[in-house]
Amino acid sequence: MKAAKKRLAQSEKRVLELDKLFTGLYEDNVSGKISDKRFEMMSKNYEAEQKELRQIIPELSQFIEAREQKNADTAQFIGIVRKYSEIPKLTPEIMHEFIEKIVVYAPDKSSGHRTQQIDICFRFNVMTATVTADSVVYDKKRKAA
């Protein structure tokens, strides 16, 4: 992320430099120090580079914001994990602190036996666990008992 922040700062600085260069170039053209043809050629180069930089800057900013949010979310989740170093009994309160939502999908019977997907989404977008419950496995365990 340090590299992205550095690149963002360099890009923003370069845009300002190009603005100054273009202003100087315009003044030189107006005062007759450079020809119109030379001004047009150089200004096209500056404009192309500036356009590219102006596209990169929002992308880098968005990337940095997303990474910083992810870091903050992870730190909050780790804080909750540290709070519960040992969990003798899983209570609803503890589950609510760790889990954002549980999504249970409709059962699928296309393979001849019942399977059902369950997604467990942890808080702070830290991760999502996907489990598939299979009736064949459940039936074998039930018969063995």
N, CA and C atoms as a LAMMPS dump frame, in Angstrom:
ITEM: TIMESTEP
0
ITEM: NUMBER OF ATOMS
435
ITEM: BOX BOUNDS ff ff ff
-5.0000000000000000e+02 5.0000000000000000e+02
-5.0000000000000000e+02 5.0000000000000000e+02
-5.0000000000000000e+02 5.0000000000000000e+02
ITEM: ATOMS id mol type element x y z
1 1 1 N 0.818 -1.182 0
2 1 2 C 0 0 0
3 1 3 C 0.871 1.258 0
4 2 1 N 2.057 1.175 0.592
5 2 2 C 2.964 2.322 0.586
6 2 3 C 3.32 2.7 -0.846
7 3 1 N 3.5 1.689 -1.684
8 3 2 C 3.846 1.943 -3.088
9 3 3 C 2.703 2.675 -3.789
10 4 1 N 1.467 2.294 -3.486
11 4 2 C 0.307 2.943 -4.108
12 4 3 C 0.195 4.391 -3.643
13 5 1 N 0.433 4.632 -2.347
14 5 2 C 0.376 6.005 -1.838
15 5 3 C 1.472 6.861 -2.468
16 6 1 N 2.655 6.273 -2.615
17 6 2 C 3.77 6.999 -3.218
18 6 3 C 3.452 7.327 -4.684
19 7 1 N 2.904 6.357 -5.395
20 7 2 C 2.57 6.571 -6.808
21 7 3 C 1.473 7.624 -6.95
22 8 1 N 0.505 7.611 -6.028
23 8 2 C -0.557 8.611 -6.051
24 8 3 C 0.021 10.006 -5.84
25 9 1 N 0.899 10.159 -4.858
26 9 2 C 1.519 11.459 -4.587
27 9 3 C 2.339 11.926 -5.789
28 10 1 N 3.077 11.014 -6.403
29 10 2 C 3.878 11.367 -7.584
30 10 3 C 2.978 11.797 -8.746
31 11 1 N 1.873 11.091 -8.932
32 11 2 C 0.953 11.422 -10.023
33 11 3 C 0.328 12.791 -9.804
34 12 1 N -0.098 13.067 -8.565
35 12 2 C -0.696 14.365 -8.266
36 12 3 C 0.333 15.486 -8.462
37 13 1 N 1.562 15.229 -8.039
38 13 2 C 2.628 16.227 -8.199
39 13 3 C 2.907 16.47 -9.68
40 14 1 N 2.924 15.401 -10.452
41 14 2 C 3.207 15.52 -11.892
42 14 3 C 2.106 16.312 -12.596
43 15 1 N 0.838 16.139 -12.177
44 15 2 C -0.261 16.902 -12.785
45 15 3 C -0.042 18.393 -12.545
46 16 1 N 0.36 18.752 -11.328
47 16 2 C 0.633 20.16 -11.028
48 16 3 C 1.81 20.693 -11.861
49 17 1 N 2.851 19.879 -11.988
50 17 2 C 4.007 20.279 -12.796
51 17 3 C 3.598 20.506 -14.252
52 18 1 N 2.769 19.592 -14.767
53 18 2 C 2.323 19.735 -16.157
54 18 3 C 1.479 20.989 -16.341
55 19 1 N 0.661 21.319 -15.331
56 19 2 C -0.117 22.559 -15.406
57 19 3 C 0.813 23.769 -15.531
58 20 1 N 1.863 23.782 -14.701
59 20 2 C 2.82 24.894 -14.737
60 20 3 C 3.543 24.943 -16.082
61 21 1 N 3.972 23.77 -16.572
62 21 2 C 4.673 23.722 -17.863
63 21 3 C 3.772 24.203 -18.999
64 22 1 N 2.515 23.774 -18.954
65 22 2 C 1.585 24.181 -20.007
66 22 3 C 1.351 25.683 -19.953
67 23 1 N 1.227 26.238 -18.746
68 23 2 C 1.048 27.684 -18.597
69 23 3 C 2.254 28.429 -19.164
70 24 1 N 3.453 27.933 -18.81
71 24 2 C 4.676 28.552 -19.343
72 24 3 C 4.758 28.442 -20.851
73 25 1 N 4.374 27.309 -21.364
74 25 2 C 4.388 27.076 -22.803
75 25 3 C 3.426 28.03 -23.498
76 26 1 N 2.244 28.218 -22.923
77 26 2 C 1.25 29.132 -23.49
78 26 3 C 1.789 30.566 -23.507
79 27 1 N 2.404 30.967 -22.383
80 27 2 C 2.96 32.313 -22.301
81 27 3 C 4.078 32.508 -23.331
82 28 1 N 4.909 31.474 -23.522
83 28 2 C 5.978 31.557 -24.52
84 28 3 C 5.4 31.686 -25.934
85 29 1 N 4.296 30.985 -26.171
86 29 2 C 3.657 31.051 -27.484
87 29 3 C 3.061 32.431 -27.714
88 30 1 N 2.407 32.973 -26.715
89 30 2 C 1.784 34.288 -26.843
90 30 3 C 2.847 35.367 -27.056
91 31 1 N 3.965 35.229 -26.333
92 31 2 C 5.021 36.246 -26.457
93 31 3 C 5.87 36.05 -27.714
94 32 1 N 5.666 34.962 -28.442
95 32 2 C 6.378 34.732 -29.684
96 32 3 C 7.696 33.99 -29.516
97 33 1 N 7.98 33.474 -28.343
98 33 2 C 9.231 32.745 -28.113
99 33 3 C 9.226 31.387 -28.805
100 34 1 N 8.027 30.794 -28.948
101 34 2 C 7.917 29.529 -29.693
102 34 3 C 6.808 29.659 -30.723
103 35 1 N 6.932 28.894 -31.801
104 35 2 C 5.947 28.979 -32.889
105 35 3 C 4.653 28.278 -32.496
106 36 1 N 3.595 28.609 -33.244
107 36 2 C 2.294 27.979 -33.007
108 36 3 C 2.372 26.47 -33.225
109 37 1 N 3.128 26.069 -34.251
110 37 2 C 3.269 24.637 -34.56
111 37 3 C 3.951 23.912 -33.398
112 38 1 N 5.01 24.486 -32.885
113 38 2 C 5.747 23.893 -31.75
114 38 3 C 4.855 23.852 -30.5
115 39 1 N 4.109 24.939 -30.271
116 39 2 C 3.187 24.991 -29.13
117 39 3 C 2.141 23.884 -29.222
118 40 1 N 1.572 23.723 -30.395
119 40 2 C 0.54 22.701 -30.603
120 40 3 C 1.099 21.302 -30.363
121 41 1 N 2.28 21.032 -30.888
122 41 2 C 2.908 19.718 -30.728
123 41 3 C 3.192 19.43 -29.236
124 42 1 N 3.787 20.384 -28.548
125 42 2 C 4.137 20.179 -27.143
126 42 3 C 2.901 20.107 -26.254
127 43 1 N 1.897 20.918 -26.552
128 43 2 C 0.694 20.903 -25.717
129 43 3 C -0.055 19.585 -25.857
130 44 1 N -0.027 18.971 -27.032
131 44 2 C -0.668 17.663 -27.212
132 44 3 C 0.006 16.607 -26.332
133 45 1 N 1.347 16.657 -26.266
134 45 2 C 2.074 15.711 -25.418
135 45 3 C 1.709 15.901 -23.944
136 46 1 N 1.671 17.157 -23.493
137 46 2 C 1.331 17.447 -22.102
138 46 3 C -0.107 17.01 -21.789
139 47 1 N -1.001 17.302 -22.713
140 47 2 C -2.409 16.949 -22.507
141 47 3 C -2.595 15.433 -22.426
142 48 1 N -1.893 14.689 -23.271
143 48 2 C -2.003 13.228 -23.253
144 48 3 C -1.507 12.665 -21.921
145 49 1 N -0.364 13.17 -21.462
146 49 2 C 0.172 12.685 -20.191
147 49 3 C -0.751 13.074 -19.041
148 50 1 N -1.274 14.287 -19.08
149 50 2 C -2.163 14.75 -18.02
150 50 3 C -3.456 13.932 -17.995
151 51 1 N -3.978 13.601 -19.156
152 51 2 C -5.206 12.797 -19.238
153 51 3 C -4.972 11.428 -18.607
154 52 1 N -3.843 10.825 -18.91
155 52 2 C -3.493 9.518 -18.34
156 52 3 C -3.38 9.603 -16.813
157 53 1 N -2.711 10.636 -16.342
158 53 2 C -2.544 10.803 -14.895
159 53 3 C -3.885 11.052 -14.208
160 54 1 N -4.742 11.822 -14.831
161 54 2 C -6.06 12.111 -14.229
162 54 3 C -6.945 10.856 -14.172
163 55 1 N -6.658 9.875 -15.004
164 55 2 C -7.379 8.601 -14.92
165 55 3 C -6.802 7.722 -13.816
166 56 1 N -5.491 7.772 -13.645
167 56 2 C -4.818 6.933 -12.652
168 56 3 C -5.129 7.391 -11.229
169 57 1 N -5.199 8.697 -11.013
170 57 2 C -5.365 9.237 -9.666
171 57 3 C -6.628 8.709 -8.971
172 58 1 N -7.814 8.75 -9.584
173 58 2 C -8.993 8.208 -8.893
174 58 3 C -8.892 6.698 -8.627
175 59 1 N -8.291 5.972 -9.562
176 59 2 C -8.131 4.528 -9.367
177 59 3 C -7.231 4.241 -8.168
178 60 1 N -6.126 4.96 -8.072
179 60 2 C -5.224 4.778 -6.937
180 60 3 C -5.885 5.194 -5.625
181 61 1 N -6.617 6.29 -5.655
182 61 2 C -7.314 6.752 -4.451
183 61 3 C -8.32 5.714 -3.98
184 62 1 N -9.056 5.153 -4.904
185 62 2 C -10.054 4.137 -4.567
186 62 3 C -9.381 2.884 -4.011
187 63 1 N -8.275 2.479 -4.615
188 63 2 C -7.529 1.314 -4.144
189 63 3 C -7.032 1.534 -2.719
190 64 1 N -6.472 2.708 -2.46
191 64 2 C -5.946 3.019 -1.127
192 64 3 C -7.069 3.041 -0.094
193 65 1 N -8.196 3.659 -0.435
194 65 2 C -9.342 3.703 0.489
195 65 3 C -9.828 2.293 0.824
196 66 1 N -9.926 1.449 -0.192
197 66 2 C -10.402 0.074 0.031
198 66 3 C -9.437 -0.686 0.94
199 67 1 N -8.141 -0.518 0.714
200 67 2 C -7.138 -1.2 1.547
201 67 3 C -7.181 -0.703 2.98
202 68 1 N -7.316 0.609 3.162
203 68 2 C -7.376 1.161 4.509
204 68 3 C -8.62 0.677 5.239
205 69 1 N -9.751 0.577 4.528
206 69 2 C -10.981 0.063 5.139
207 69 3 C -10.813 -1.397 5.529
208 70 1 N -10.186 -2.172 4.651
209 70 2 C -9.945 -3.593 4.936
210 70 3 C -9.05 -3.743 6.17
211 71 1 N -8.017 -2.901 6.274
212 71 2 C -7.139 -2.946 7.443
213 71 3 C -7.897 -2.601 8.718
214 72 1 N -8.752 -1.59 8.656
215 72 2 C -9.539 -1.2 9.829
216 72 3 C -10.508 -2.308 10.227
217 73 1 N -11.173 -2.913 9.232
218 73 2 C -12.112 -4.007 9.51
219 73 3 C -11.391 -5.197 10.145
220 74 1 N -10.225 -5.527 9.619
221 74 2 C -9.454 -6.648 10.159
222 74 3 C -9.022 -6.361 11.595
223 75 1 N -8.603 -5.135 11.86
224 75 2 C -8.194 -4.77 13.221
225 75 3 C -9.363 -4.892 14.195
226 76 1 N -10.554 -4.476 13.778
227 76 2 C -11.739 -4.603 14.636
228 76 3 C -12.068 -6.072 14.884
229 77 1 N -11.972 -6.892 13.852
230 77 2 C -12.265 -8.317 13.998
231 77 3 C -11.259 -8.97 14.947
232 78 1 N -9.99 -8.621 14.817
233 78 2 C -8.957 -9.172 15.704
234 78 3 C -9.223 -8.747 17.145
235 79 1 N -9.715 -7.533 17.336
236 79 2 C -10.082 -7.075 18.678
237 79 3 C -11.15 -7.956 19.302
238 80 1 N -12.128 -8.348 18.51
239 80 2 C -13.183 -9.243 19.011
240 80 3 C -12.607 -10.618 19.303
241 81 1 N -11.738 -11.113 18.431
242 81 2 C -11.132 -12.429 18.635
243 81 3 C -10.327 -12.439 19.935
244 82 1 N -9.578 -11.384 20.202
245 82 2 C -8.778 -11.31 21.434
246 82 3 C -9.672 -11.29 22.675
247 83 1 N -10.844 -10.715 22.533
248 83 2 C -11.79 -10.65 23.653
249 83 3 C -12.213 -12.049 24.089
250 84 1 N -12.272 -12.966 23.137
251 84 2 C -12.695 -14.341 23.421
252 84 3 C -11.541 -15.298 23.163
253 85 1 N -10.547 -15.304 24.026
254 85 2 C -9.411 -16.206 23.822
255 85 3 C -9.83 -17.662 24.037
256 86 1 N -10.769 -17.887 24.951
257 86 2 C -11.329 -19.235 25.154
258 86 3 C -12.838 -19.118 25.189
259 87 1 N -13.495 -19.946 24.423
260 87 2 C -14.959 -19.937 24.39
261 87 3 C -15.443 -21.292 24.917
262 88 1 N -15.82 -21.36 26.21
263 88 2 C -16.282 -22.633 26.756
264 88 3 C -17.648 -23.049 26.2
265 89 1 N -18.482 -22.049 25.88
266 89 2 C -19.815 -22.332 25.349
267 89 3 C -20.167 -21.253 24.338
268 90 1 N -20.61 -21.675 23.171
269 90 2 C -20.975 -20.733 22.121
270 90 3 C -22.374 -20.194 22.409
271 91 1 N -22.459 -18.905 22.676
272 91 2 C -23.739 -18.264 22.988
273 91 3 C -24.188 -17.411 21.805
274 92 1 N -25.482 -17.08 21.764
275 92 2 C -25.959 -16.206 20.686
276 92 3 C -25.231 -14.848 20.662
277 93 1 N -24.897 -14.32 21.838
278 93 2 C -24.198 -13.029 21.905
279 93 3 C -22.832 -13.117 21.213
280 94 1 N -22.114 -14.193 21.476
281 94 2 C -20.796 -14.377 20.861
282 94 3 C -20.95 -14.53 19.351
283 95 1 N -21.935 -15.309 18.94
284 95 2 C -22.158 -15.494 17.497
285 95 3 C -22.467 -14.165 16.821
286 96 1 N -23.266 -13.31 17.469
287 96 2 C -23.607 -12.015 16.878
288 96 3 C -22.393 -11.1 16.761
289 97 1 N -21.43 -11.275 17.656
290 97 2 C -20.222 -10.453 17.562
291 97 3 C -19.335 -10.884 16.398
292 98 1 N -19.348 -12.157 16.053
293 98 2 C -18.474 -12.664 15.003
294 98 3 C -19.146 -12.738 13.636
295 99 1 N -20.439 -13.003 13.6
296 99 2 C -21.101 -13.309 12.325
297 99 3 C -22.061 -12.196 11.918
298 100 1 N -21.906 -11.734 10.682
299 100 2 C -22.789 -10.714 10.112
300 100 3 C -24.117 -11.34 9.681
301 101 1 N -24.01 -12.44 8.91
302 101 2 C -25.226 -13.116 8.439
303 101 3 C -24.896 -14.536 8.028
304 102 1 N -25.941 -15.364 7.994
305 102 2 C -25.839 -16.74 7.514
306 102 3 C -26.868 -16.89 6.401
307 103 1 N -26.411 -17.307 5.235
308 103 2 C -27.296 -17.466 4.079
309 103 3 C -27.461 -18.955 3.812
310 104 1 N -28.701 -19.423 3.874
311 104 2 C -29.007 -20.828 3.616
312 104 3 C -29.734 -20.885 2.273
313 105 1 N -29.144 -21.596 1.324
314 105 2 C -29.699 -21.691 -0.028
315 105 3 C -30.714 -22.832 -0.103
316 106 1 N -31.518 -22.81 -1.133
317 106 2 C -32.508 -23.858 -1.361
318 106 3 C -31.79 -25.186 -1.59
319 107 1 N -32.378 -26.283 -1.131
320 107 2 C -31.734 -27.587 -1.334
321 107 3 C -31.689 -27.965 -2.814
322 108 1 N -30.655 -28.724 -3.154
323 108 2 C -30.473 -29.19 -4.529
324 108 3 C -30.578 -30.713 -4.516
325 109 1 N -31.487 -31.242 -5.305
326 109 2 C -31.694 -32.693 -5.354
327 109 3 C -31.353 -33.263 -6.72
328 110 1 N -30.662 -32.494 -7.558
329 110 2 C -30.377 -32.913 -8.93
330 110 3 C -29.437 -34.112 -8.997
331 111 1 N -28.611 -34.335 -7.992
332 111 2 C -27.659 -35.449 -8.027
333 111 3 C -28.254 -36.741 -7.457
334 112 1 N -29.508 -36.709 -7.071
335 112 2 C -30.139 -37.908 -6.524
336 112 3 C -30.17 -37.907 -5.004
337 113 1 N -29.374 -37.073 -4.393
338 113 2 C -29.438 -36.9 -2.939
339 113 3 C -29.441 -35.413 -2.636
340 114 1 N -29.871 -35.082 -1.462
341 114 2 C -30.083 -33.683 -1.088
342 114 3 C -28.779 -33.03 -0.627
343 115 1 N -28.433 -31.91 -1.272
344 115 2 C -27.302 -31.084 -0.816
345 115 3 C -27.834 -29.672 -0.596
346 116 1 N -27.194 -28.976 0.322
347 116 2 C -27.634 -27.617 0.607
348 116 3 C -26.417 -26.764 0.964
349 117 1 N -26.292 -25.631 0.297
350 117 2 C -25.168 -24.731 0.544
351 117 3 C -25.524 -23.729 1.626
352 118 1 N -24.551 -23.468 2.507
353 118 2 C -24.721 -22.494 3.579
354 118 3 C -23.492 -21.581 3.575
355 119 1 N -23.705 -20.273 3.513
356 119 2 C -22.621 -19.291 3.57
357 119 3 C -22.668 -18.598 4.933
358 120 1 N -21.521 -18.54 5.595
359 120 2 C -21.402 -17.834 6.863
360 120 3 C -20.53 -16.609 6.603
361 121 1 N -21.124 -15.434 6.705
362 121 2 C -20.42 -14.177 6.433
363 121 3 C -20.033 -13.534 7.763
364 122 1 N -18.739 -13.444 8.004
365 122 2 C -18.255 -12.861 9.247
366 122 3 C -18.325 -11.345 9.183
367 123 1 N -18.386 -10.709 10.339
368 123 2 C -18.472 -9.252 10.416
369 123 3 C -17.215 -8.604 9.848
370 124 1 N -17.347 -7.343 9.474
371 124 2 C -16.268 -6.506 8.966
372 124 3 C -15.707 -7.027 7.645
373 125 1 N -16.469 -7.834 6.932
374 125 2 C -16.037 -8.358 5.623
375 125 3 C -14.682 -9.046 5.69
376 126 1 N -14.41 -9.709 6.802
377 126 2 C -13.123 -10.376 6.967
378 126 3 C -13.061 -11.615 6.094
379 127 1 N -14.128 -12.415 6.114
380 127 2 C -14.157 -13.593 5.246
381 127 3 C -15.556 -14.168 5.206
382 128 1 N -15.768 -15.068 4.269
383 128 2 C -17.018 -15.804 4.143
384 128 3 C -16.667 -17.281 4.038
385 129 1 N -17.324 -18.086 4.854
386 129 2 C -17.109 -19.537 4.806
387 129 3 C -18.312 -20.158 4.111
388 130 1 N -18.053 -21.096 3.21
389 130 2 C -19.12 -21.795 2.503
390 130 3 C -19.064 -23.268 2.877
391 131 1 N -20.227 -23.791 3.278
392 131 2 C -20.342 -25.195 3.676
393 131 3 C -21.439 -25.814 2.829
394 132 1 N -21.233 -27.058 2.411
395 132 2 C -22.273 -27.776 1.687
396 132 3 C -22.672 -28.991 2.509
397 133 1 N -23.925 -29.011 2.929
398 133 2 C -24.435 -30.132 3.698
399 133 3 C -24.951 -31.174 2.706
400 134 1 N -24.512 -32.425 2.87
401 134 2 C -24.869 -33.499 1.957
402 134 3 C -25.634 -34.572 2.725
403 135 1 N -26.829 -34.938 2.246
404 135 2 C -27.67 -35.912 2.953
405 135 3 C -27.035 -37.297 2.98
406 136 1 N -26.215 -37.632 1.996
407 136 2 C -25.57 -38.946 1.964
408 136 3 C -24.638 -39.082 3.167
409 137 1 N -23.856 -38.057 3.447
410 137 2 C -22.939 -38.077 4.588
411 137 3 C -23.74 -38.143 5.885
412 138 1 N -24.8 -37.371 5.983
413 138 2 C -25.631 -37.344 7.182
414 138 3 C -26.287 -38.704 7.414
415 139 1 N -26.821 -39.309 6.354
416 139 2 C -27.488 -40.616 6.492
417 139 3 C -26.519 -41.686 6.939
418 140 1 N -25.258 -41.684 6.46
419 140 2 C -24.252 -42.67 6.875
420 140 3 C -23.951 -42.528 8.371
421 141 1 N -23.826 -41.296 8.839
422 141 2 C -23.541 -41.068 10.255
423 141 3 C -24.711 -41.515 11.119
424 142 1 N -25.936 -41.29 10.647
425 142 2 C -27.129 -41.637 11.409
426 142 3 C -27.274 -43.147 11.507
427 143 1 N -26.952 -43.865 10.428
428 143 2 C -27.069 -45.326 10.432
429 143 3 C -26 -45.961 11.322
430 144 1 N -24.808 -45.332 11.36
431 144 2 C -23.721 -45.875 12.171
432 144 3 C -24.015 -45.73 13.669
433 145 1 N -24.794 -44.766 14.058
434 145 2 C -25.073 -44.533 15.475
435 145 3 C -26.146 -45.433 15.949
